[in-house]
Amino acid sequence: MKNVFKYIAALLMITIGHHLPPSWKEIKIGNFRIKMYFGRYVRGWMAKYMLHKCGENIDIQKKAHFSLTGVEIGNNSGIGSFSVVPSYTKIGNDVMIGPNVIIYNQNHKFDNLDVPIWRQGFSEIRPVTIGNDVWIGGHVIILPGVKIGDGCIIGAGAVVAKDVPNYAIVVGNPAKIVKYRNYKENN
């Protein structure tokens, strides 16, 4: 029965959730400004039925896409608009994922030089894990099997191909550590 709700929620997300206003929309009535959170609450409610594990107070932005298989998202975390989260991705608590972030969990096979790459299929799935209290800027690409530690900041436009230690700030293509957020142990 849970699968039935999962697919109904997915259908609602595609037909309705993607077209609702952003997570918050400010409207002005006279001298008053009111923030409305309708889109955030409706998409969050749908996500609770779709995701493998779903924390409280999540923020799924307009037109964010995520797999129905094995995706976990922790408390107070969000996925930015037009971002893509594949199967078996684990997102910790208090994670901010900016817009247009793409996470990959597998690549094309390319070992056999006698067969065109497109005919070789895909490699095995290598899940991505994102720790707690992480900020991922817009247009970031995270490659298969990467583990991002707690407290990290991933600069906008970075291509993350290797694991990122706790509290590291990484930028660039390929992403490199430019500094650490504080003196905490880097493991």
Secondary structure, DSSP 8 states (H G I E B T S, - for coil): -HHHHHHHHHHHHHHTGGGS--S-EEEEETTEEEEE-HHHHHHHHHHHHHSSEE-SS-EE-TT-EE-SSS-EE-TT-EE-TT-EE-TT-EE-TT-EE-TT-EE-S--B----TTS-GGGS-B------EE-SS-EE-TT-EE-TT-EE-TT-EE-TT-EE-S-B-TTEEEETTTTEEEEESSSS---
